[in-house]
Amino acid sequence: MRKSPDSYCVLGPWLATADEIADPGNLSISITVNGAPRQDAHTSDLILPVGELIAWTSSFYTLHPGDVLLTGTPQGVGPVKAGDVMLAKIERIGSMQVTCRAFSP
């Protein structure tokens, strides 16, 4: 539910496919909010390796090409408010900047 409302789970401007990332278990991930570090982690810190996460998920969901699996979030989660600028980076994939806007149901 936390990432379900429109505009809450921004993906893009592109997604990387398995053939583009040789080792998804070896990527640094970071997020800043208004230029201040908020999250700084590495996929090697996941409780289960990426391949095991996919296998586990596929044991109770039917996965199709194009499906996106979200693994949760590293420590550093905190509130953001309208006007805050978030910059997310994933090593060897790219970065994405998002300006937060007020929620209107």
Backbone as a ProteinNet text record, in pm:
[ID]
protein_1_A
[PRIMARY]
MRKSPDSYCVLGPWLATADEIADPGNLSISITVNGAPRQDAHTSDLILPVGELIAWTSSFYTLHPGDVLLTGTPQGVGPVKAGDVMLAKIERIGSMQVTCRAFSP
[TERTIARY]
80.4	0	84.8	202.9	280.6	323.3	346	392	283.6	160.4	53.3	-12.3	-28.8	-96.8	-23	-98	-37.8	76	184.2	305.8	394.7	360	440	555.7	545.8	652.1	701.3	779.5	827.9	932.8	914.5	1010.7	1054	1182.1	1227	1330.3	1375.9	1319.4	1346.3	1416.2	1439.5	1453.6	1444.1	1469.3	1579.5	1663.8	1770.5	1722.1	1759.8	1723.9	1839.6	1810.4	1910.1	2036.4	2022.7	2140.5	2228.9	2178.1	2255.2	2332.9	2292.3	2356.9	2405.3	2534.7	2591	2571.5	2583.9	2573.8	2485.1	2353.1	2263.1	2286.1	2362.9	2394.9	2518.2	2563.8	2684.8	2668.8	2567.9	2539.9	2522.9	2582.9	2558.9	2431.9	2361.4	2233.9	2237.7	2193.2	2189.2	2071.6	2026.2	1921.4	1961.4	1949.2	1964.9	1830.8	1806.2	1688.7	1739.8	1713.3	1762.8	1914.6	1982.5	2127.9	2188.2	2106.9	2156.7	2142.5	2249.1	2239.2	2127.9	2046.3	1938.7	1958.2	1991.9	2016.1	2144.6	2223.5	2346.5	2366.2	2342.3	2342.2	2401.7	2398	2454.5	2367.8	2346.4	2261.9	2322.8	2451.1	2511.1	2463.1	2399.8	2347.2	2206.3	2146.6	2013.4	2017.2	1909.5	1903.2	1914.9	1846.4	1856.7	1917.4	2002.7	2054.5	1940.6	1962	1859.6	1799.3	1882.6	1831.2	1738.3	1773.4	1688.4	1558.1	1563.4	1441.1	1344.5	1399.3	1314.7	1256.8	1338.7	1290.8	1183.1	1206.1	1109.3	977.3	987	867	789.8	861.2	792.6	729.8	760.6	698.2	553	512.8	372.4	308	382.9	328.6	370.1	282.4	320.6	389.5	514.5	589.3	586.2	574.2	569	677.4	723	819.9	768	851.8	813.1	769	743.9	708.1	824.4	792.4	892.5	877.7	988	988.9	1055.4	989.8	1044.8	1087.5	1208.8	1264.7	1251.3	1201.9	1200.3	1296.8	1344.8	1429.9	1537.6	1654.7	1759.8	1726.4	1802.2	1778.4	1801.7	1740.3	1751.6	1619.1	1513.2	1381.5	1339.5	1282.4	1233.2	1129.8	1062.6	956.4	1012.4	932.4	959.3	834.8	852.1	738.2	735.1	624.1	608.9	723.9	783.7	896	1031.9	1038.6	1165.3	1209.4	1339.9	1395.3	1474.5	1432.4	1498.7	1580.5	1703	1789.3	1829.4	1785.6	1817.2	1921	2020.4	2125.1	2146.1	2161.3	2200.5	2320.1	2427.1	2551.1	2525.3	2586.9	2581.6	2442.5	2345.1	2213	2184.5	2199.4	2176.2	2117.8	2062.6	2004.1	1871.2	1791.7	1660.6	1631.9	1586.3	1550.4	1399.6	1342.7	1197.9	1173.4	1086	1042.8	909.9	905.2	783.9	674.7	553.8	440.3	339.4	249.9	149	54.7	13.7	-80.7	-221.8	-296.6	-438.3	-518.8	-595.3	-669.9	-776.5
-120.9	0	127.5	122.8	245.9	303.6	220.4	271	259.9	232.1	208.9	334.9	445	561.5	612.9	671.2	729.8	823.2	815.5	896.8	854.9	752.3	713.9	621.9	543.9	448.7	480.2	584.6	630.8	533.3	486.3	398.1	464.5	463.4	519.4	627.2	693.5	696.2	569.7	473.3	346.6	236.7	114.9	-1.3	-82	-144	-228.2	-372.7	-443.1	-583.5	-671.3	-798.3	-891.7	-897.8	-884	-892.3	-767.4	-661.1	-537.2	-527.8	-603.2	-599.2	-739.3	-760.4	-894.5	-945.2	-857.6	-900.2	-803.8	-828.2	-737.2	-738.2	-833.2	-839.4	-759.4	-674.6	-596.9	-454.2	-384.5	-247.9	-155.6	-37.9	60.9	139.6	177.8	248.2	366	483.9	598	688.3	759	859.7	980.5	1097.7	1222.3	1295.7	1375.2	1462.1	1603	1687.7	1825.6	1828.8	1730.4	1723.7	1656.7	1627.2	1562.3	1410.7	1334.7	1188.9	1134.7	1047.3	985.7	834.7	774.2	630.6	605.3	509.9	471.3	323.4	239.2	94.8	21.9	-108.1	-193.3	-317.5	-363.8	-482.6	-607.3	-606.3	-720.8	-730	-623.8	-622.8	-681.8	-718.2	-778.5	-907.5	-936.5	-1058.8	-1181.8	-1179.9	-1287.3	-1230.8	-1304.2	-1258.2	-1240.3	-1157.3	-1124.8	-1251.3	-1346.4	-1470.3	-1546.9	-1552.7	-1622.2	-1546.8	-1413.7	-1335.1	-1363.8	-1373.2	-1402.6	-1543.2	-1639.8	-1777.6	-1786.2	-1721.4	-1724.1	-1660.2	-1543.3	-1473.9	-1558.4	-1622	-1700.9	-1828.9	-1861.9	-1979.7	-1953.3	-1825.1	-1797.8	-1692.7	-1631.3	-1540.3	-1590.9	-1575.7	-1602	-1476.4	-1489.4	-1375.1	-1374.8	-1255.4	-1237.2	-1138.5	-1145.2	-1046.5	-904.7	-821.8	-684.4	-662.6	-769.1	-753.3	-689.1	-610.1	-542.3	-591.7	-635.6	-677.8	-568.7	-528.1	-427.7	-497.7	-470.5	-547.7	-480.9	-362.3	-289.8	-174.7	-129.9	-12.1	-20.7	34.7	36.4	136.7	131.7	227.6	368.7	462.1	602.7	660.9	580.2	627.6	741.1	841.9	954.4	1030.5	1121.3	1195.4	1288.2	1310.5	1412.4	1498.5	1619.5	1710.3	1772.6	1831.4	1896.3	1994.6	1985.2	2071.6	2007.6	1901.2	1831.6	1768.8	1767.7	1708.8	1584.5	1470.6	1343.6	1304	1257.8	1209.3	1066.6	971.9	830.5	788.8	711.2	662.1	513.2	440.1	299.7	282.4	230.9	211.1	135.5	178.9	118.3	122	185.1	198.5	344.3	429.6	571.4	639.6	757.6	835.4	893.4	930.6	988.3	1091.6	1209.1	1314.1	1331.7	1342	1357.7	1471.8	1563.9	1669.1	1626.7	1623	1579.4	1685.5	1637.7	1730.7	1690.3	1781.3	1755.7	1647.3	1562.9	1454.1	1509.3	1476.7	1515.1	1392.9	1336.5	1212.9	1230.4
0	0	0	60.2	73.6	-61.2	-160.6	-289.3	-395.9	-355.9	-450.9	-507.6	-430.9	-488.3	-612.6	-703.1	-822.7	-782.1	-851	-837.6	-721.2	-642.5	-526.4	-560	-662.5	-695.7	-836.4	-843.6	-973.3	-1025.1	-1146.7	-1212.5	-1341.8	-1366.4	-1492.2	-1467.9	-1565.1	-1699.7	-1781.3	-1722.3	-1790.4	-1685.9	-1730	-1645.3	-1710.7	-1632.1	-1686.3	-1690.8	-1794.7	-1808.4	-1762	-1739.5	-1684.9	-1770.6	-1900.9	-1987.5	-1977.9	-1917.7	-1905.5	-1773.3	-1674.4	-1542.9	-1510.4	-1522.3	-1502.8	-1360.6	-1261.4	-1122.4	-1044.2	-1041	-969.1	-818.2	-769.5	-627.8	-591.3	-684.4	-660	-713.1	-660.5	-705	-584.8	-590.7	-485.7	-519.3	-413.3	-426	-329.8	-375.5	-284.2	-317	-213.7	-229.7	-146.1	-206.8	-132.2	-136.1	-33.7	-29.2	-10.3	-108	-107.9	-91.8	-152.4	-151.2	-28.5	73	194.6	181.6	212.8	204.1	293.8	237.9	315.3	322	208.5	203.5	124.8	172.8	104.9	134.8	35.6	59.9	-59.4	-52.1	-156.1	-169.3	-291.5	-309.6	-247.1	-218.6	-150.2	-5.3	45.3	181.2	191.3	78.5	82.5	164.6	234.6	315.4	225.9	112.6	13	-114.1	-183	-312.3	-413.5	-513.8	-611.9	-675.1	-716.1	-776.9	-684.2	-555.7	-458.5	-435.6	-437.9	-424.2	-539.2	-660.6	-777.4	-765.1	-727.7	-712.8	-604.9	-491.2	-380.8	-424.2	-489.8	-535.6	-635.3	-726.4	-829.5	-773.2	-647.8	-587.9	-548.8	-539.9	-508.6	-598.1	-688.2	-789.1	-926.7	-1023.8	-1162.6	-1214	-1250.9	-1302.3	-1454.3	-1510.6	-1655.7	-1697.8	-1823.2	-1870.8	-1846.2	-1792.7	-1762.9	-1619.4	-1543.7	-1403	-1327.7	-1228.2	-1146.8	-1003.6	-943.6	-804	-721.5	-613.6	-523.6	-395.6	-349.1	-238.6	-102.7	-96.2	30.8	22.1	134	132.3	240.1	211.9	314.7	424.8	533.9	641.7	591.8	658.7	619.7	575	582	542.1	634.1	576.8	655.8	577.5	642.3	573.6	466.6	366	264.2	255.2	205.2	194.6	56	23.8	-106.2	-127.4	-244.7	-279.4	-259.5	-177.7	-159.9	-292.3	-316.2	-437.3	-397.9	-450.9	-423.3	-545.4	-521.2	-628	-593.4	-675.3	-654.9	-758.6	-714.3	-803.9	-781.5	-889.7	-882.6	-975.5	-918.6	-992.8	-1123.4	-1229.7	-1362.8	-1427.1	-1360.5	-1421.3	-1450.6	-1351.1	-1373.8	-1252.5	-1275.4	-1166.7	-1212.1	-1113.3	-1140.7	-1033.2	-1074.8	-980.8	-981.1	-861.3	-846.5	-748.8	-787	-695.9	-635.7	-503.2	-434	-448.5	-461	-468.6	-362.6	-332.5	-229.2	-276.5	-184.7	-216	-213.9	-317.1	-319.5	-362	-268.4	-296.9	-403.5
[MASK]
+++++++++++++++++++++++++++++++++++++++++++++++++++++++++++++++++++++++++++++++++++++++++++++++++++++++++

